[in-house]
Amino acid sequence: MTTLATENTSVTAEAARRRSIAVISHPDAGKSTLTEALALHAHAIDQAGAVHGKGNRSGVVSDWLEMEQKRGISITSAALQFVYRDVVINLLDTPGHADFSEDTYRVLTAVDAAVMLLDSAKGLEPQTLKLFEVCRRRGVPVITFVNKWDRPGREVLDLCDELEERISLRPTPVTWPVGEAGRFLGLLDRQDGHVTTYRRAPGGASIAEERTLDAARAAEELDDDYVEALEGAQLLEPVDVGTFRSGETTPLLFGAALANIGVRQLLDAVVDLAPAPAARPTADGGDRPVDAPFSGFVFKMQAGMDPKHRDHVAYIRVCSGRFERGMNVTHQRTGRPFATKYALSVFGRERSTVEDAYPGDVVGLVNAGALAVGDTVHEPSGPSVRFPPMPAFEPEHFAVARSSDPGRSKQFRKGMAQLEQEGVVQVLVSDLRGDASPVLAAVGPLQFEVAAFRMEHEFSAPMVLETLPLSVARYVDPEHAATVAAYPGAEVARRRDGATLALLRDVWHARAFERGHPDIALDPLTPNLP
């Protein structure tokens, strides 16, 4: 009894040291750059890279796919873990492009808080709004970081008003800029009035040199700019942990990630304000406390991380208990045992063996071919546990995939199965075309580009894609499949989970079918967002 109590106390203490966060924003707001800057300030890396690797700066560690490096965008989410102020931070950098929304939404199931990144000149952009709404629905509290303050942008109070008016989120300043956007003189600390000034390191690859001015010295040196910043910050209410975690307010910070300015204060806010892992809701409506026996769920599958091997990694969010490398766990969906001999801590593309992990941590299990996104794993002892399924989204783009070389049909099938398992695209088998010519379904067309690139470069199975004039998928009862298939311009396809889908040109096409067949229901693939 004493040993068990001690172990539970250890798990609780370790969970309290964890912060699991995601960085979300519209494309080009600077997510990958901020991720790099956070790792630099935590001394997890020696130099910060740049998204395009310009000048003497390398590429960012979180954008490791060849296609990401060529195009300068994040295509897949990346997991980074580092220690700051004796707190273990699990940081998930996510794609901002709308075409990769599914990957981002899955990541948001695995974090306890999010950093919402705004471009100082653009404010709340469409994809930021979508991702914020997911955070709100899931009860994920949001810290706001206004980036690129060293460039011309909007008025600070205008940005604050936008947060409150458009998403009903009251900003509570942690820092406040001295000087307007493009004339960045320093950062005011809202709590005690001191100011931090910066001298950017040459090239921006290392931490900017800081100088701290107390309130009196700042007033003397910065004169009217200091007074204006102080008065502006005091117009808004101070940070309150309770209203932040309940989703009513957002701690607000400013900076310039590319110059590594304001990043330390953001890390401090994550440590001081973001919640530690807590009891996790289960699929049966209960809660799994952090000190319960080990459990976790797969929120992402990724292959191609090591070009020398054809392995794939299952990213597991630890929800309860202590994970130990080599332990046998139960794969809840199949009820079968699963060995965890190859367990990794993943830092971008770099890997290191992990011996143990605690609630809030992300563990990569190698060669986990039996696992799929949304699966739960748990310690064999005690009752089974299952966490809610991953969000599922309606595809709006469809294309038929065919191997360009019939002699490589085996590699083609293997690649298709791998991309489907990872969630890169949805792979459907059309009754019209058969399994040799699967129909790929995607939220955005860039997913097709990623699939084609990886099929050629990872599986040596180049494919030809034929875009289909379809944009709507609906559930239909299998007994009505023949009626749908006979309808002009419609197709019937089967999903891996056995669901039967009606594929139609557009919503008007779907409505016309329903009017002609009032006895057949076409049910939407509504996103399953808890």
Protein Blocks (a to p, Z undefined) as FASTA:
>chain_A
ZZmmmmmmmmmmmmmmpccddddddehilpmmmmmmmmmmnopafbdcdfklpajbccdf
klmbfklmmnopafbdcdddddeehiacddddddfbfklmmmmmmmmmmpcbdcddddfk
lopafklmmmmmmmmmnopacddddehklbccddfklmmmmmmmmnopacddfbdcehie
hiafbdcdfknopacdddddehhlaccddddddfklmmmmnmmmmmmmmmmmmmpccddf
klmmnopaccdddddfknogoklmmmmmmmmmmccddddddfkopacdfkbccddddfbd
cehklmkbccdcdddddfbdjddehiacddfknopacdfkbacddehjbccddfbdcehi
acddehilkbcehiacddfedcddddddddddddfbdcddddfblklmmmmmmmmmmmmm
nomaccdddfklojmlccdddfbfklmmmmmmmmmmmnopacdddddfbfbdcdddfklm
mmmmmpghiacdddfkopacdddfblmlmmmmmmmmmmbccddfddcdZZ
